[in-house]
Amino acid sequence: MQELARQRLVVASALFAMVFCAVALRMSWVSLMRDSTEPTQRMAARGGAIQSERADIVDRNGVVLATSVPVMSAFVNPHLLLDPPEAARKIVAVLPEFKYEDMKEKLEADKSFVWIKRGLSPREHFLVNRLGIPGLEFQAEERRIYPQGSTGAHIVGYDSIDNSGLAGVERYFDQRLQSGEMVQLSIDLRLQRMVEDEIAKAVQKFSAIGATAIVMDVTNGEILAMASLPTYDANKAKTITNEALFNRATLGVYEQGSTFKIFNTAMALDSGKVTMTSVFDATSPIKIDRFTINDDHPQRRPLTVPEIFKYSSNIGSAKMAADVMGPEAQKAFFDKIGFLKPLTTQLPELAAPLWPRHWVRINTMTIAYGHGISVTPLHLAIGSAAMVNGGVLYQPSFVKRTAGGEAGKRVIQAKTSQYMRQLLRLNAVEGTGKNADVKNYEVGGKTGTAEKASRGGYRQKALISSFVGMFPMSEPKFLVLVSLDEPHGTKETGGYATGGMVSAPSVKTIIENIIALYGILPGDWSQTPLEIASMPIASARLPEAPVVTAVSRGRGVERKALSARPVSGGVRHVAAE
């Protein structure tokens, strides 16, 4: 009996060993030998359940920006084909986008799996299925589609053919979307279209190579619209170029010119060392070493702070920064408003600013009027918003925020913000921002035009021409920024391509669109708080997103901005405006 029991135990052990060996061999084949392109069921990020559908992305009103639809994909096992050349001939007859020789080569491959086409249309599925080719089968999949085409492309982003996020919100919220949780953005699709249409017209009118625009709510940091040209259609992912994919609003690091006088003036006023009646001598250019700082609209006399802002005096701004504040205080201020590091928001495409490694007196002077430090347009937008909204800096949000959301960080005093509103309004009424003013809506703003930096200096007439506007200045709600890349003057502008000539008119048009879209009437803004009509999506659970890892084309580049180049012995600031 003992011998019989021993024999049975040996046999049972042998059987178990054979089963385990078979399982191990199968697992090895699946993980090592199987073709990597063979379809498998995609698993959700959580729980191990089969993922049935990637969740939608919608705008602030619930309009779908990205969704998933079921599709069929065709594949074949070449080993099961009876006549590969004949099968190739039949397939290209119904799928003429493919060449016969390429298809024949696929079908004669020594593989057990080959894709024919992913994401067949219903008609293509019918035609291919009707061929009745042995070994040709279909896999049920999902296809990501973007009903709005190119609208909002740089915000929404796009997916790979396997439904993994590759850019924009699609990439940032990839796991959340794969787990079936919808994402509601802060943008308003209607306004987004208006903004894109307007800057496209400006690019065409002024023969620019590109443009960007941002509309934000200064009271909470929500981005209501953001556009970058050139753009792309995520439905045609194979046609997307690197140039079109580049988001100028978040990756474009530029010297912003005289828009930086907003921050220089606020810094000086907030210190208490400068008042609105303070006077700085702008009679003569400033000569420092081999550089000379001039004014583009020279008044050749002492100027008060409002006059420095109105006439956009480089000389007055430089003296205000260097003589009153100094390098350390200036650097600390720009650090406080977030201009020395990448932004934190729900996009992965974020660039780091460039600033001087050795921040000395000459840097302090040129940075006062926007040269020698480079930031993205989105940096410029959030910084400008903080200067007018009462002094609170909000990180930009592309996700709709709930009431009582992020508190923000105070960066200047409320009274300083009030002074800045007055100065920005003055500039739109009497200064270089007249082309952006809208009657009865208290528009304020600042122009900025700067030559693009290049190796060894600046490219003459290669301009970044911008205007940042806000309204209503007595109770700011909206900020609109438009920036054109290398615009050219026209007969209408007298040949000038400055921010006041080419960008301010677009800001005015966008403000008029906002007024019409939200039905905003002139009035006592403090008594009638402005609201942005939208519909919250109750089913969307949107906790604050984690901090994003910043990426930049200039990653690894030393944080050192180009010093202003001498032109006939002096620094040239193209357009103080």
Secondary structure, 3 states (H helix, E strand, C coil): CHHHHHHHHHHHHHHHHHHHHHHHHHHHHHHHHCCCCCCCCCECCCCCCECCCCCCEECCCCCEEEEEEEEEEEEECHHHCCCHHHHHHHHHHHCCCCCHHHHHHHHCCCCCCEEEEEEECHHHHHHHHHCCCCCEEEEEEEEEECCCCCCCHHHHCEECCCCCEEEHHHHHCHHHHHCCCCEEECCCHHHHHHHHHHHHHHHHHCCCCEEEEEEEECCCCEEEEEEEECCCCHHHHHHCCHHHHCCHHHHCCECCHHHHHHHHHHHHHHHCCCCCCCEEECCCCEEECCEEECCCCCCCCEEEHHHHHHCCCHHHHHHHHHHHHCHHHHHHHHHHCCCCCCCCCCCCCCCCCECCCCCCHHHHHHHHCCCCCEECHHHHHHHHHHHHCCCEECCCECECCCCCCCCCEECCCHHHHHHHHHHHHHHHHHCCCHHHCCCCCCCEEEEEEEEEEECCEEEEEEEEEEEEEEECCCCCCEEEEEEEECCCCCCCCCCCCCHHHHCHHHHHHHHHHHHHHHCCCCCCCCCCCCCCCCCCCCCCCCCCCCCCCCCCCCCCCCCCCCCCCECCCCECCCECC
